Amino acid sequence: MSGRLDGKVALITGAARGIGRAQAVRFAQEGADIVAVDLCGPTETVSTPPSTREDLEETVSQVRALGRKADPYIADVRDLEALRAVADRGVEAFGGIDIVCATAGITSSAPSLELDDTAWQTMLDVNLTGVWNTCTATVEHLIARGGGSIVITSSIAGLRGLVGVSHYTAAKHGVVGLMRALSGEVAPYGIRVNTVHPTNVNTTMIQNPAVRKVFRPDRDEPTLDEFAEAARTMNMLPIPWVEPVDIANASLFLASDEARYITSVALPVDAGSTQR
């Protein structure tokens, strides 16, 4: 371990699995202690299998196996007061918060004219308001530490329009606007705010029958290879998706002192998808 985050504490939402777990483990490898937050349950309108308490405990176990501290907290990012309570407990347990990763998010799909009010509102509540809640609940703790880094997980859908997911695209564009406005407000306190924009990531969010069917409507039950064939066409590099650790590595860079003068930046980790 090279210790790029020695002495730091990171609060990560969506930490039970996928990108959030990868961030927690990668940050711990570099010396950080982790406040691991996740809903650990279903969200209405979402067909993706939900994370569980066992998933969150596994993330914590992996962090502790690296010799770092970690505590699990179950909270819905739509609940600002619950996030405030988690942040306060994390500070009490670990002495402060230096890094915030607003990673929790959902996905669903439907043509714009077929979206119902619930699907639209739930998407914005989780993927946009949930990010705002995460930042609001933690920024005072970053100020108390004399500075820090906020890394928001957006998407290529935050930089370009994607057909069939207008609600997701709107929310992911929204967090870019939030990042740009917030970065100017907190810069005097030494806090940096950036977004990361993945292409498809090899997580449960895409590796499920519902998403495979969206990519391969010509197949009744698309196989992994058939899904990969379609997903590959989105990217400039010849891969169907990136791995969670790829997003974690970009987040690590933005959270570390190597990026000490980088703020208000939208960083694609997209295999060239946004440039096709």
N, C-alpha and C positions, 0 to 999 in steps of 0.2 A: 504494500500500500504506500502510495506516495504522499498521502496526507494533504491533499489539496483543500480539504474542508475541515482540517483539524480544529477542534474547539467550537464548531458550528452546530446549530440545532436547526433541523428542517422540518416544517410542517407540510405534509403532503396529503391532499385529498385524492380520493380514488385509489388509495394505497393497497387495497386488498389483492389486486392482481394487475396484469397488463402493464401499461406504461407506469402507473403509480407504484407498483411493486418494483419494477425495474429501477425507477428513480430512487426508491428507498434503499435498495440493495447497493446500487452504484454509489450513492452518496455515503453510505456506511463504509464501503470499501475505501473511501477517501477521508474517513475520520469523523463523519457527522453522526449525531444522535437524531432519532427520528420520532416525530409525533405523527402516527399513522392513522388517517381518518378515512372512513368509508361508510356508506349507507348500509351495506351488507343486507340487502333486500331488494325486492322488485320495485320498479317504477312503472306507473300506469303508462300505457301506450307503447311500451318497449317489449319487443319479443326476445331480445337477447337474454340468455340465462343470467340471473342476477348473481352477484358475488355473495359470499356467505361469511359468517363469523369465523369459520374455519379457514377461509381464504385469508382473512385479515390476520389471524393468529399465525398463519404460515409466513406471511411477510415479516411479522415481528420476530419470529423464530430465526428466519434467515439473517435478519439484521443482527440479532443478538449473537448468532453463531460467528459473526465477524468481530465480536468483541465490543460492539457498540450498544448503547442503550436504545430501547424503543418501547413505546407504549401504544396499545390499540385504543381507538376511540370510535364509537359508532355514532354518526351524525349525518343528517341530511343537509346538503349544501343549500337547500332552499330555506333552511331555518337559521336565520342570522344569530339568534340568541344561543342556539345550540353550538354554533361555531365559536361564538365569543367564549362560551363556557369551556370548550375544548382548548382554545388558545390559552385561556387563563390557567387551566390545569397543566397544559404543556409547559408553560413558563414556570409554574410552581415546581414541577417535577425536574426540569432540566436547566432552569435558571434564565431562560430567555428564548427568543426565536430570532434567527438570522436569515433564514431562507424560507420562502413560501412557494410551493408548487401547486397551482390551481389546476388540477389534472382531472378531477371527476367530471364525467360527461356521459351523455346517452346518444343513441342514434335511432332513427326510424326513417321510413321512406314512404312517399306517396306523391303523386303529381299535385301541384299547387292547388288546382281546382277541386281536388278530392280530399284535401286535408280538412279534418274537423277542428273545431275550436280547441278541444282538449289536447290534441296532438300538437297543435301550434303552440299553445300556451305552456304546456309541460316542457317542450323543448327549450323555450326561452327562459322558463323558470330555472331549469337545471343548468343549461349550458351558458347562459349569459348572467342572469341574476345570481346564480350560484357562484360564479366567479367573482362578481362584485361583492357578494357576502363574504367570501373567503378573504378578499383583500381588505374589506372594511373591518373584519374581525381581528386581523393580524397586524395591520400597518402600525398601530400604536406601539406594538411590541418591537417592531423593527426600529422605530424611532427611538425607543428606550435603549436599544443596543447601539445606537449611533450610526445606523445604516443597515443595509442588507440588500437582498435580491428577491424579486418576485418573478417567477417564471410561469406563464400561462400557456397551457396547451390549447392551441387553436386547431387548425386543420388547413389542408389546401383549400377547403371550402371557405376559409377566411380570406383567401386571396383571389379566388375565381368563383364563378357560378357553377354549381353542379346540378344537373338535371335530376328531378325527382326528389330532391331534399331541400326545398326552398327554406323550410323552417330551420333546418340545421345550418344551411348556408348563411341565413340572416343572423343566427346566434353567433356563429363563428366569425363573421364580419364584425359583429357587435363587440366582441372581446378585443378585437384589434383597436377599435375606436376607444374603448375603455383603457387599454394599455397606453395608447398615445396621450390621452388626457391625464391619466393618473401619473404617468412618468414625469410629466412637467410639474405636477403638484407636489410630489414627494422628493424630487431631485434635491431640493435644498437640505433635506435631511440625510443625504447620502444613500438614498434608496434607488435602486435601478429596477425598471419594469420592462420585460420583454415577452414576446410571444414566440412559440415554436409551432411550426406548421407541418405536420406529418402528412405524407401520402397514406395509403392503406397500411395498417400496422397489424402484424400477425398476433392478434389477440382474440378473445372470445367475442369482441364487438363485431368482428367481420367473419370469424370462423364459426358460422352457424348456418343452418339450412335457409333461414329467411334471407340473409344477405347473399348467399350463393345464388339463390333463385333470382334476386334482383339483377345480378351480373349475368346470369345465364337463363333468361326467360324461355329460351328454346329447349331447355331440358327440364323434365319433371323433377328429377332429383340429381342436381349437378354434383359431380365428383369434385374432390379437391383439385385434381389436375385440370378439370374443365373450368373451375372457378379461377385458378391461377392463370390459365390461358387468357381469359377475359380481363383479369385485373392487370396483367402485364401490359396491356395496350394503353393504360393510363400513364405509364412512366416512360421517361426518356432512356434511362438505364434499363437493361433487359431483366428486370425482376418484377414479380407480382406485388410484393409488399416488403416493407422494412421490418426489422425486429424491434421489440420494446427497448432493448438496450441502446439502439441507435438514437432514440429520442431521449433516453436517459443520459447518454453521453453529451448530447447537445445541451440538455438542461444543466448538466454538471458544469460545462464550460461557462454558461451564462451565470451560474450561481457562484462560481469561483472568482478569485482575484485576477485570474487571467483575463476576465471580461470586466475589469473594474471601471472602465470608461465606456462600456457599451450599455446604452439604455434607449428605450423607445424603438427597438428594432424588431422586425418580423422576420424570423429566421426559418426558411424552409428546410425541412429534412425530407425531401420528397422525390428523390431519384430523378429529378428534373421534370416532375409532373407539371408544375406550374409554367414551364417554359415550352411545352409542346405546342 
